[in-house]
Amino acid sequence: MNTSVLPDAEAAEPVVSAPFFLRGEVLHGTDVIQKSRDLGVTFATPRIPFDRAVPPRTEVPPLLNVPLAEIIDFLVETGARLLSPDNDHMQECIERMCKTHILPRAVVENTARHAAAYLNKQTLMAEVEQNFSDPRALDTWVPRQDYTGRKSFVRAFAPRLIHVLPGNSPGVSVKSVAQGAMVKAVNLFKMSSADPFTMVAILRTMADLDPGHPIVRSMSAVYWRGGDEAVERVLYRPQYFDKIVAWGGGDAISNVIKYLGPGFQLVSFDPKTSISMVGREALANEATIDEVADLCSADVMTLNQEACVASRFQFVEGPQEDVDRFCERLHHHIARRAAASGDVRPLDMDMREQVEAMILMDDEYGVWGRTDGRGLVIRSDEPVDFHPINKTANVVRVDSLDDAVKWINVATQTVGFYPFHRMADFRDRLAAGGAQRIVHLGEAGPSTIGNPHDAMYPLHRFVHWMAHEDGVEGR
Amino acid sequence: MGSATDKLTALVADPQRFSFSADELRATQVAALDERFQERRDRIRLLAMRARDAGIERITCIADIVPVLFPHTAYKSYPESFLMDERWDKLTKWLGTISPYPIEGIDLEGISGIDDWIERLAAKGYFISCSSGTTGKSAMLIASQKDMDWSKIDTVNVFSWGSGVEPKQDRMIVGSAPVASVPKNRTIAQAQYDAYANPEWPRWNYPVPPITVGSLTSMVVMRKKIADGTARPEEIAAFEETSAARAKAIEDAVPATAEHIIAHRDKKLQLSGMWNGLWQVAKAVRDRGYGRDDFNPDNSIYVGGGLKRAQLPPDYQQFVYETFNIPSDRQFQNYSMQELNSGMPKCREGGRYHVPPWIVPILLDKTGDAALDHTHGEMEGRAAFFDLSLDGRWGGVITGDRISLDYSPCQCGNAGPSIRDNVARYADLEGDDKIGCAGTVDAYVRGVA
């Protein structure tokens, strides 16, 4: 007799079909049953038909001779269709995300809107123009001649890219499709278990517009479990792809690294931590404290602190008494924003333990708020061990912002700064430490369109730079 | 302690201790939990805060205790900077938030390192054990002299019940694993020796440099320095050298231990260790041309812990038993953890781990937030335990383990709660390939693991 009761019984969950997209064709199948912890669903996928996912190198990439302007027009058209209420592919995805996402519906819907907004003609042109000194190289073999009279043509040739996508970010999916299209690449998207649906929905939206479009014929999206050697040993080869474009760190990257070699390069978008630096000018009087704390809270609460640009550590310059007044206001504004978004996720156990130890050691630490997920500020003399997340700010008190520079490290992305006039004095030291952006406090989110990302111009790195040498003038 | 608690802990040496069903024990266990809670709530500061936050005044059923159980992570909630900066005063103060006894009279002047700090605490009756976290922080578990005394008795009882080997002081004990040199491990090893070893034969200790809390935490400290960007290249080179030397010592310990076992093959042996080390030693013995026929058919073995991610051939257990001629009904295994003070031995007939009356097992949901509705039969969930025998720290702990707990009688005839031999760690079961853009500098630290 078997009396066992399994509360996690997988059979009780519905199995959702996650089809693949292969250069214009949708492939349904239930050969492999996969599990998405984030979505709380079991999903079924087909087996990967490798030969269809990897076109041979003897084929010239379908987008090669499609003018960039035409590509951008198609992307813009796609953007308009993405959020249309009668786009069932996307509506279904957004609905599913809202149901299972850790963030409230309004926040998720907003990210989807943001994602679609990227497909704007001016935005896309600015990206290209900032990435390439001469964007014509994407469309044609650009002639040039050096000072000795030697002539050549140079082309930003269409590469073959594998994109390892992160989950939970429709923004990255949209951006990856657009960038892959603009460099005219042959693209294979590896979806994440956290979201094995959105990329296919985007590509199906495109296929509905024009099933034979060269963009559609340049895109495939499939899922396999990250690290699955049966797939990765087959696909991760320079004979099939030039570059692997990967997001994240840890296992996601170490799985990829072992396949790198001559001809198969990594373009990585690394996991990042962002911070704030607040000068003593912010503590001048109560009104200024409140105003600057509000700016700071905007950076902390970017995408409810789920994004890499969201501030986690705030280095505040001044005596403890004043810094504590800042902490009190910062907590007020974080809690206000948290309440407005309806997000009351509890803190995870590990972090909760550490915060509670700090509450008990109250002469070393200041703690505003509780570990209840409604917003929390911890003041300490150096950064806490844990990664502040879920509406948690760690204010590190310093005598001088010069002392904060030592905490900048290779994972530091955005530094929100106040007052603005002191930024120029810090930017060189921040860059030397590893940081990538310094911004006005309160403006961690927006960036000048076309600016470098992750300390590089990605499109420039994606393409296969090809030279056609054409002899010497007059010889 | 209170009367209900005493009633349960008095069963420590009762040969029938695993025969009481959960139903029979429940009322006494609930009373004992309430006794423990009332005694400790004002003495352990973390418990006081938990109780206040959860609004708990008394324990009237087992589920009431859940909000005040401590996750295993509670014992690593100290800031790492205290270790890095050698702030013994602050670390001592942190210990004070989880200790029921005020930590007093410790001389904090001129401490040379964490091992010294731990020694000074031990001299005053505060015993610190350290879990060997691989890459992250180590948990620091505080215990009292009473707990050490309990361990001494419990370990012998657990082994003799689970293996059927009687303590007759007639064996040579051979350690085949590097064991962390912490008070609890030393106490247990000594108790096992006193009970089972022929006093004329010294214990064979695995010939590796002692693993102290200091050596365990040095890795944590180096990792943090690398992450902060303050570790200099020369420092990393020196650290790598030490790690390589340590790995070499562990490698060399295998043939040396095999040699010792072969030299004493005429004696009755009691081998102890973990599967990985035992298998390697067994292999070395076989490679030297020895095996079953060379060893005493009354040999015994004490295996602690799981595989700890070691890769071994599927028949590794069989291989070890056969090599040393260990009778098939002596396959002792124990389920326990540093957080608890008592063991749960595996029975030989049913192959299940048995929970003694003074440990209250509680099944929680996967996240560890709520008790599952579990009153009969077998169910799977996150393991939590309240070890009523614990004196020097709070007895309630939420583990990282997934277990199947059964309230039905076991095949071995005992009616008490038992745990299936398929314990797994949630951390090993997960490993989803979720990736995102936000992350920590940990992803940039290579090779310190």
Contacts between the chains, C-beta under 8 A, distances in Angstrom:
chain1	res1	chain2	res2	distance
A	3	B	377	4.0
A	3	B	378	5.7
A	3	B	406	8.0
A	3	B	408	6.6
A	4	B	377	7.2
A	4	B	378	4.5
A	4	B	379	7.1
A	4	B	380	7.3
A	4	B	404	6.8
A	5	B	377	6.5
A	5	B	378	7.2
A	5	B	379	5.1
A	5	B	380	7.8
A	6	B	379	7.9
A	6	B	380	5.5
A	7	B	365	7.4
A	7	B	372	6.6
A	7	B	379	7.2
A	7	B	380	6.8
A	7	B	381	6.8
A	8	B	366	7.1
A	8	B	380	7.1
A	36	B	432	7.7
A	37	B	430	7.1
A	37	B	432	4.8
A	37	B	434	7.4
A	38	B	432	7.2
A	38	B	434	6.0
A	164	B	435	7.4
A	166	B	434	7.9
A	166	B	435	4.5
A	166	B	436	4.8
A	166	B	437	6.1
A	167	B	434	5.2
A	167	B	435	6.7
A	167	B	436	6.8
A	168	B	434	7.9
A	168	B	436	6.4
A	169	B	436	7.0
A	169	B	437	7.0
A	172	B	437	7.3
A	192	B	433	6.5
A	192	B	434	6.2
A	192	B	435	6.1
A	193	B	432	5.5
A	193	B	433	5.4
A	193	B	434	6.3
A	194	B	432	7.4
A	194	B	434	4.5
A	194	B	435	8.0
A	225	B	433	5.9
A	226	B	433	3.0
A	226	B	435	7.6
A	227	B	433	6.6
A	247	B	435	5.6
A	247	B	436	7.5
A	247	B	437	6.2
A	248	B	435	3.1
A	248	B	436	6.3
A	248	B	437	7.4
A	248	B	439	6.8
A	248	B	443	7.8
A	249	B	435	7.9
A	249	B	439	5.1
A	249	B	442	7.7
A	249	B	443	2.6
A	249	B	444	7.2
A	250	B	435	7.9
A	250	B	439	7.7
A	250	B	442	7.6
A	250	B	443	5.2
A	251	B	431	7.1
A	251	B	433	7.1
A	252	B	433	6.5
A	252	B	435	4.3
A	253	B	443	7.1
A	269	B	437	6.6
A	270	B	439	7.4
A	270	B	443	7.0
A	270	B	444	7.7
A	271	B	435	8.0
A	271	B	436	7.2
A	271	B	437	6.5
A	271	B	438	6.4
A	271	B	439	2.1
A	271	B	440	6.9
A	271	B	443	5.1
A	272	B	437	6.5
A	272	B	438	6.6
A	272	B	439	6.3
A	273	B	438	7.4
A	273	B	439	7.0
A	273	B	440	6.0
A	273	B	441	6.7
A	306	B	436	7.6
A	306	B	438	6.5
A	307	B	437	6.8
A	307	B	438	6.0
A	308	B	436	7.8
A	308	B	437	4.0
A	308	B	438	4.2
A	308	B	439	7.2
A	310	B	438	6.9
A	349	B	71	4.9
A	349	B	73	6.2
A	349	B	367	7.8
A	349	B	368	6.4
A	349	B	398	7.9
A	350	B	71	7.6
A	350	B	73	4.8
A	353	B	70	8.0
A	353	B	71	6.1
A	353	B	73	4.8
A	353	B	74	4.9
A	353	B	76	7.8
A	353	B	77	4.3
A	354	B	77	4.6
A	354	B	79	7.6
A	356	B	46	6.5
A	356	B	49	6.3
A	356	B	50	8.0
A	356	B	77	7.0
A	357	B	46	7.5
A	357	B	77	3.8
A	357	B	78	6.6
A	357	B	79	7.9
A	357	B	94	6.3
A	357	B	97	6.3
A	358	B	79	7.9
A	359	B	49	6.9
A	360	B	45	5.3
A	360	B	46	6.4
A	360	B	49	6.7
A	360	B	97	4.3
A	361	B	90	7.6
A	361	B	93	6.3
A	361	B	94	6.4
A	361	B	97	6.9
A	364	B	90	6.7
A	370	B	53	7.7
A	380	B	79	7.9
A	382	B	81	5.7
A	384	B	79	6.7
A	385	B	79	5.7
A	385	B	80	4.8
A	385	B	81	7.5
A	385	B	137	7.5
A	387	B	439	8.0
A	387	B	440	4.8
A	389	B	438	7.7
A	406	B	228	8.0
A	406	B	230	7.8
A	407	B	228	7.7
A	409	B	227	7.0
A	409	B	228	6.4
A	409	B	229	5.0
A	409	B	441	5.2
A	409	B	444	7.7
A	410	B	229	6.9
A	410	B	441	6.6
A	410	B	444	5.1
A	411	B	439	6.9
A	411	B	440	6.3
A	411	B	441	3.7
A	411	B	443	7.1
A	411	B	444	5.7
A	433	B	229	7.5
A	434	B	229	7.6
